[in-house]
Amino acid sequence: MINGGQRRLLSQYLLLDLAVKSLQHDMTVAERFKMKRVFLSSMDALLKQLHKDYFQLKRQLAQQKIRLVSWHRIDDYFSDVQVATVGNDEELRYANQALKTQVEELLLKQLQSHSFEQSK
């Protein structure tokens, strides 16, 4: 059974996973923009930071012997995530709209901190 701290780590890991996938998809769309150089360089820098954070969280979860087994969409509203822990597997349910909102907030926060660092 995972505790509250582990669940927060797992949720952050899932958000990063979704953010990376969404950004990778959006980058393919941005390739068609007339001013793609402006967008792609920012998106690429953001994607590199997200990857770094993603793998760091993945290592932390692995050290605690927590592994994401599967992620499947139930319907338009919910998705289930199966997680393997020492001794048993757990299934956690997430609201899709909440995940989307949290991913957007994560990306905005990352962009703001990235642009702040560049302005120094």
C-alpha positions in Angstrom: 0.0 0.0 0.0 1.4 3.4 -0.9 1.3 6.2 1.6 0.3 9.9 1.0 3.9 11.0 0.2 4.3 8.2 -2.3 1.0 9.0 -3.9 2.0 12.6 -4.3 5.2 11.5 -6.0 3.3 9.2 -8.2 0.8 11.8 -9.1 3.6 14.3 -10.0 5.2 11.5 -12.1 1.9 11.0 -14.0 1.5 14.7 -14.6 5.0 14.9 -16.0 4.4 11.9 -18.2 1.3 13.5 -19.6 3.0 16.9 -20.0 5.9 15.3 -22.0 3.5 13.4 -24.2 1.3 16.5 -24.8 4.2 18.7 -25.5 5.7 16.2 -27.9 2.4 16.1 -29.8 2.1 19.9 -29.8 5.6 20.2 -31.2 4.6 18.2 -34.3 1.7 20.6 -34.8 4.0 23.7 -34.2 6.3 22.4 -37.0 3.7 23.9 -39.4 3.7 27.4 -37.8 5.1 30.2 -39.9 7.1 31.4 -36.9 8.0 27.9 -35.7 11.5 28.8 -34.7 10.1 31.1 -31.9 7.9 28.4 -30.5 10.0 25.3 -31.1 13.1 26.6 -29.2 11.0 27.4 -26.1 9.1 24.1 -26.4 12.3 22.2 -26.8 13.9 23.7 -23.7 10.7 23.0 -21.7 10.7 19.4 -22.9 14.3 18.9 -21.8 13.5 20.2 -18.3 10.4 18.0 -18.1 12.3 14.9 -19.2 14.9 15.6 -16.5 12.2 16.0 -13.8 10.4 12.9 -15.1 13.4 10.6 -14.9 14.4 12.0 -11.5 10.9 11.1 -10.2 11.0 7.7 -11.9 14.3 7.0 -10.0 12.7 8.1 -6.7 9.7 5.8 -7.2 12.0 2.9 -8.2 14.0 3.4 -5.0 10.8 3.0 -3.1 9.9 0.0 -5.2 6.9 1.6 -6.9 6.4 1.0 -10.6 3.7 2.1 -13.0 2.2 -1.0 -14.6 -0.5 0.4 -16.8 -2.6 3.4 -17.5 -5.9 3.1 -19.3 -8.8 5.4 -20.0 -12.1 4.2 -18.6 -14.3 6.8 -20.4 -14.3 10.5 -21.1 -14.2 11.3 -17.4 -11.9 8.8 -15.7 -8.6 6.9 -16.1 -7.3 4.1 -14.0 -3.6 3.6 -13.2 -2.3 0.3 -12.0 0.8 0.6 -9.8 3.0 -2.3 -8.5 4.4 -2.0 -5.0 6.2 -4.4 -2.8 3.7 -7.1 -2.0 0.7 -5.9 -4.0 -0.7 -4.0 -6.9 -3.0 -1.0 -6.5 -5.4 0.6 -8.9 -5.9 4.4 -8.6 -8.6 6.4 -10.4 -8.0 9.9 -11.7 -10.4 12.4 -13.2 -9.3 13.2 -16.8 -10.3 16.9 -16.6 -8.4 17.4 -13.3 -5.3 15.8 -14.9 -5.6 18.1 -17.9 -5.9 21.2 -15.7 -3.0 20.1 -13.5 -0.8 19.5 -16.6 -1.6 22.9 -18.0 -0.7 24.5 -14.6 2.5 22.5 -14.5 3.5 23.7 -18.0 2.6 27.3 -17.2 4.6 27.2 -14.0 7.6 25.7 -15.8 7.4 28.3 -18.6 7.3 31.1 -16.1 10.2 29.9 -14.1 12.2 29.2 -17.3 11.5 32.7 -18.7 12.4 34.2 -15.3 15.7 32.4 -15.3 16.5 33.6 -18.8 15.8 37.2 -17.9 18.5 37.2 -15.1 
